[in-house]
Amino acid sequence: MRHIRLYAATGTALTALALTACGAGGTGTKDEGAAQPKPTTAATAAARTTTPGAGTTTASHATSMSARTSAAKPGGHTTGVALQPCNGSNTKVTATPVSRPLNHLLLTATNTSGKRCDLLYWPTPRFDDAQWAPEVIKDSEPQAVVSLAPGESGYAGVRLSAADGSGEHGSTAHKLEVFFLGRTPDTDGGPSAHPSLPAKGVYYDSTLAMTYWQRDRSDALSW
């Protein structure tokens, strides 16, 4: 039994159900019904995750990064500089399928504004009208906030489906919306982004997961 993270409440009042995945899936670009596991409880907490036999985890991991932001020197900036969240209004976000690792999508956020912005925590990708959010790969948490000077880019990796076909409730998506987190993982970072997907769509299943934002492309694709 696999437990899926909840969608965050955002400035557009996005809320969702916590869902539990059961069933069978596969790989390739095909539809097997929307990847929507069985609903269990309603919630609006942005950082809440569940793991088998572990219940719900919220502040313990997410705040570890939050507690460091005032002391860290993200991207070489001076200690104590106020964080300025990157979002869909000050970045251009692209979504690119990659050949390695298998079944992965690379999110690239490029700062299009005239001042620094900070990619905080992780992106939350929403495929089509899905009502559940992917899990966060906790081990991908960087040592410092990824800060972008004008023109610089940051990256996140999205594992779309299990390479061994063990995922469940597979579906092919044709639309993608990427949400951003604010200064704490339970706050909205601002407008979302809507990167385009390939015309044939991308296949995803219940093993959908994403990394934290990374400074390097290779780090984003190492999970």
Salt bridges, closest charged atoms under 4 A:
GLU32 OE2 - LYS30 NZ 3.20
ASP118 OD2 - ARG116 NH2 2.83
GLU135 OE1 - ARG2 NH2 3.40
GLU141 OE1 - HIS61 NE2 3.16
GLU141 OE2 - ARG68 NH2 3.29
GLU152 OE1 - ARG215 NH1 3.53
GLU177 OE2 - HIS194 NE2 3.41
